[in-house]
Amino acid sequence: MTCDDPLLLFRKITGLLTEPVLLVAADSRVLAANPAAARTLPGVGDAIPLSELVSESAEDVARIIRQWLRTGHPTPAGLTLHGFDGARLRCRCFGARAQWMPTLTVHLRAVRIDPGDRFLTLKERVNALERERTLRFRATEDRIRLTASLAAAHARLDHLHALVQAVATAASATALVQSVAKHAPPALGCREAALHLTLPAPAPARRRLRVPIPPYATLVLTTDSAPPPDHLESVTALISGALRNL
């Protein structure tokens, strides 16, 4: 037997094997298949991509082929072959570089995995533990974010409640100005808040925000960023109501 035709040699050597054996090019094309592979995989033939015969993605198949091309010893990898009648055949595929081929080629032998296979059972346990770990990690992150959001909401309500009480008990314009200066900054998340009851109000300097409050006042905030619109709306409406009651 000569090696003038390596594909013919492959078919003769693998013809009597009961396990599917494939020759796969570096670009994932199936170059040859033994009779067992033809009986197992519908549509297997020359030039069909290996990724069309398995459930794994083309990217995963390409990665596995690159791994096999780097070794001359059969290396296992898990692939799910597409059998007849839509059957999914979970296999441990042993692949290595076919060194007798003139071009980069993988010699692949597929062994059906028994449902009670210890390797498969261990792998499924590891995958299940990884999924559980990921879910717990995400749940912990969600709980931390929710807790922080609730704490911020409670703090904002407490600050707003303190501002409501201070404004409601302000008996004069001076008392109202003092209450705003004390209680508005924590309610709005700014450094300073000054209520000007005379027009025109001073021009805002850098990092200051001027907010008109009807009927005749202006709220000047010293802040690096504007407060949330709903927070600002609540505070300005509160101050506006207090002005009308003075």
PECORRA-V452149 format. One record per pair of residues at least 24 apart in sequence whose ideal C-beta (glycine too) atoms are under 10 Angstrom apart, sorted by sequence separation. I is the first residue (numbers start at 1). GAP is how many residues later the second one is. If there is no record, write none. Layout:
i=I gap=GAP
i=I gap=GAP
//
This chain:
i=7 gap=24
i=8 gap=24
i=10 gap=24
i=11 gap=24
i=20 gap=24
i=25 gap=24
i=28 gap=24
i=54 gap=24
i=55 gap=24
i=56 gap=24
i=71 gap=24
i=72 gap=24
i=73 gap=24
i=89 gap=24
i=90 gap=24
i=159 gap=24
i=160 gap=24
i=162 gap=24
i=163 gap=24
i=173 gap=24
i=194 gap=24
i=195 gap=24
i=196 gap=24
i=211 gap=24
i=212 gap=24
i=213 gap=24
i=6 gap=25
i=7 gap=25
i=24 gap=25
i=25 gap=25
i=28 gap=25
i=54 gap=25
i=55 gap=25
i=56 gap=25
i=68 gap=25
i=71 gap=25
i=72 gap=25
i=90 gap=25
i=92 gap=25
i=159 gap=25
i=162 gap=25
i=163 gap=25
i=194 gap=25
i=195 gap=25
i=211 gap=25
i=213 gap=25
i=214 gap=25
i=215 gap=25
i=217 gap=25
i=6 gap=26
i=24 gap=26
i=53 gap=26
i=54 gap=26
i=55 gap=26
i=68 gap=26
i=69 gap=26
i=70 gap=26
i=71 gap=26
i=72 gap=26
i=159 gap=26
i=160 gap=26
i=161 gap=26
i=193 gap=26
i=194 gap=26
i=213 gap=26
i=214 gap=26
i=217 gap=26
i=53 gap=27
i=54 gap=27
i=55 gap=27
i=68 gap=27
i=69 gap=27
i=70 gap=27
i=72 gap=27
i=90 gap=27
i=92 gap=27
i=159 gap=27
i=160 gap=27
i=193 gap=27
i=194 gap=27
i=213 gap=27
i=216 gap=27
i=22 gap=28
i=51 gap=28
i=53 gap=28
i=54 gap=28
i=67 gap=28
i=68 gap=28
i=69 gap=28
i=92 gap=28
i=158 gap=28
i=159 gap=28
i=160 gap=28
i=192 gap=28
i=193 gap=28
i=194 gap=28
i=211 gap=28
i=212 gap=28
i=215 gap=28
i=24 gap=29
i=50 gap=29
i=53 gap=29
i=64 gap=29
i=67 gap=29
i=68 gap=29
i=69 gap=29
i=79 gap=29
i=81 gap=29
i=83 gap=29
i=158 gap=29
i=159 gap=29
i=192 gap=29
i=193 gap=29
i=213 gap=29
i=214 gap=29
i=215 gap=29
i=28 gap=30
i=52 gap=30
i=53 gap=30
i=65 gap=30
i=68 gap=30
i=90 gap=30
i=156 gap=30
i=157 gap=30
i=159 gap=30
i=163 gap=30
i=190 gap=30
i=191 gap=30
i=192 gap=30
i=193 gap=30
i=213 gap=30
i=214 gap=30
i=22 gap=31
i=50 gap=31
i=64 gap=31
i=77 gap=31
i=79 gap=31
i=81 gap=31
i=155 gap=31
i=156 gap=31
i=188 gap=31
i=190 gap=31
i=191 gap=31
i=192 gap=31
i=155 gap=32
i=156 gap=32
i=189 gap=32
i=190 gap=32
i=191 gap=32
i=20 gap=33
i=28 gap=33
i=55 gap=33
i=74 gap=33
i=76 gap=33
i=80 gap=33
i=156 gap=33
i=180 gap=33
i=188 gap=33
i=190 gap=33
i=191 gap=33
i=28 gap=34
i=54 gap=34
i=55 gap=34
i=74 gap=34
i=155 gap=34
i=189 gap=34
i=190 gap=34
i=193 gap=34
i=27 gap=35
i=54 gap=35
i=55 gap=35
i=69 gap=35
i=71 gap=35
i=72 gap=35
i=74 gap=35
i=76 gap=35
i=78 gap=35
i=184 gap=35
i=188 gap=35
i=189 gap=35
i=190 gap=35
i=26 gap=36
i=28 gap=36
i=69 gap=36
i=185 gap=36
i=189 gap=36
i=190 gap=36
i=24 gap=37
i=28 gap=37
i=44 gap=37
i=54 gap=37
i=68 gap=37
i=69 gap=37
i=152 gap=37
i=180 gap=37
i=184 gap=37
i=185 gap=37
i=189 gap=37
i=190 gap=37
i=27 gap=38
i=44 gap=38
i=66 gap=38
i=68 gap=38
i=185 gap=38
i=188 gap=38
i=189 gap=38
i=7 gap=39
i=26 gap=39
i=43 gap=39
i=54 gap=39
i=65 gap=39
i=67 gap=39
i=68 gap=39
i=180 gap=39
i=188 gap=39
i=189 gap=39
i=24 gap=40
i=25 gap=40
i=26 gap=40
i=41 gap=40
i=42 gap=40
i=65 gap=40
i=66 gap=40
i=68 gap=40
i=177 gap=40
i=187 gap=40
i=188 gap=40
i=24 gap=41
i=40 gap=41
i=41 gap=41
i=42 gap=41
i=43 gap=41
i=65 gap=41
i=78 gap=41
i=176 gap=41
i=26 gap=42
i=40 gap=42
i=41 gap=42
i=42 gap=42
i=64 gap=42
i=78 gap=42
i=185 gap=42
i=189 gap=42
i=190 gap=42
i=193 gap=42
i=26 gap=43
i=40 gap=43
i=41 gap=43
i=42 gap=43
i=50 gap=43
i=65 gap=43
i=76 gap=43
i=184 gap=43
i=188 gap=43
i=24 gap=44
i=25 gap=44
i=37 gap=44
i=39 gap=44
i=40 gap=44
i=42 gap=44
i=64 gap=44
i=173 gap=44
i=187 gap=44
i=188 gap=44
i=195 gap=44
i=24 gap=45
i=39 gap=45
i=42 gap=45
i=78 gap=45
i=187 gap=45
i=188 gap=46
i=193 gap=46
i=197 gap=46
i=40 gap=47
i=187 gap=47
i=188 gap=47
i=195 gap=47
i=41 gap=48
i=187 gap=48
i=188 gap=48
i=195 gap=48
i=40 gap=49
i=197 gap=49
i=40 gap=51
i=184 gap=51
i=187 gap=51
i=183 gap=52
i=184 gap=52
i=184 gap=54
i=180 gap=55
i=184 gap=55
i=50 gap=56
i=54 gap=56
i=53 gap=57
i=50 gap=58
i=180 gap=58
i=180 gap=59
i=179 gap=60
i=20 gap=61
i=180 gap=62
i=20 gap=63
i=176 gap=63
i=179 gap=63
i=32 gap=66
i=176 gap=66
i=31 gap=67
i=175 gap=67
i=176 gap=67
i=167 gap=68
i=20 gap=69
i=32 gap=69
i=41 gap=69
i=170 gap=69
i=173 gap=69
i=176 gap=69
i=31 gap=70
i=40 gap=70
i=164 gap=70
i=168 gap=70
i=173 gap=70
i=176 gap=70
i=20 gap=71
i=22 gap=71
i=24 gap=71
i=26 gap=71
i=37 gap=71
i=160 gap=71
i=163 gap=71
i=164 gap=71
i=167 gap=71
i=175 gap=71
i=19 gap=72
i=31 gap=72
i=37 gap=72
i=40 gap=72
i=156 gap=72
i=159 gap=72
i=163 gap=72
i=167 gap=72
i=170 gap=72
i=20 gap=73
i=21 gap=73
i=22 gap=73
i=25 gap=73
i=32 gap=73
i=36 gap=73
i=37 gap=73
i=168 gap=73
i=169 gap=73
i=173 gap=73
i=24 gap=74
i=31 gap=74
i=36 gap=74
i=160 gap=74
i=164 gap=74
i=167 gap=74
i=168 gap=74
i=172 gap=74
i=19 gap=75
i=23 gap=75
i=31 gap=75
i=32 gap=75
i=33 gap=75
i=34 gap=75
i=156 gap=75
i=160 gap=75
i=163 gap=75
i=167 gap=75
i=170 gap=75
i=171 gap=75
i=25 gap=76
i=29 gap=76
i=159 gap=76
i=163 gap=76
i=166 gap=76
i=167 gap=76
i=170 gap=76
i=26 gap=77
i=27 gap=77
i=168 gap=77
i=23 gap=78
i=25 gap=78
i=26 gap=78
i=28 gap=78
i=30 gap=78
i=156 gap=78
i=160 gap=78
i=164 gap=78
i=167 gap=78
i=25 gap=79
i=26 gap=79
i=24 gap=80
i=25 gap=80
i=26 gap=80
i=24 gap=81
i=25 gap=81
i=23 gap=82
i=24 gap=82
i=23 gap=83
i=24 gap=83
i=22 gap=84
i=23 gap=84
i=24 gap=84
i=22 gap=85
i=23 gap=85
i=21 gap=86
i=22 gap=86
i=21 gap=87
i=22 gap=87
i=10 gap=88
i=20 gap=88
i=21 gap=88
i=22 gap=88
i=20 gap=89
i=21 gap=89
i=10 gap=90
i=19 gap=90
i=20 gap=90
i=9 gap=91
i=10 gap=91
i=19 gap=91
i=20 gap=91
i=6 gap=92
i=9 gap=92
i=17 gap=92
i=19 gap=92
i=20 gap=92
i=14 gap=93
i=19 gap=93
i=6 gap=94
i=7 gap=94
i=6 gap=95
i=10 gap=95
i=14 gap=95
i=6 gap=96
i=3 gap=97
i=6 gap=97
i=10 gap=97
i=7 gap=98
i=6 gap=99
//
